[in-house]
Amino acid sequence: MNNREAYQGEMEKKLQEWGAKLDELKAKADNIGDNVRAEYDKQMQDLQAKKDNLEEKLAELKSTSDDAWTSVQSGFQSAWEELSAGFEEAFSKFSKES
């Protein structure tokens, strides 16, 4: 297995973990007070959109040629960091609320 395949496999695994955590956060919505519900809903929609975008970028990454892979990987990494920061913020904030 080359570095490219290992990287893609690791990103797929992490996306699956984040999908499960996103589902977990959504399940906690019943315990969130009305005063933060609108903010919670907006953040969950934003995280879902970022996750969907990252899944599209991963598919693009998988289908690129070896020559273009490094360039596409850079865009993927940027989207990855954005999603990661969003998840960390949501887990930190809404774990306290529930």
Secondary structure, DSSP 8 states (H G I E B T S, - for coil): --HHHHHHHHHHHHHHHHHHHHHHHHHGGGGS-HHHHHHHHHHHHHHHHHHHHHHHHHHHHHHS-HHHHHHHHHHHHHHHHHHHHHHHHHHHHHHHH-
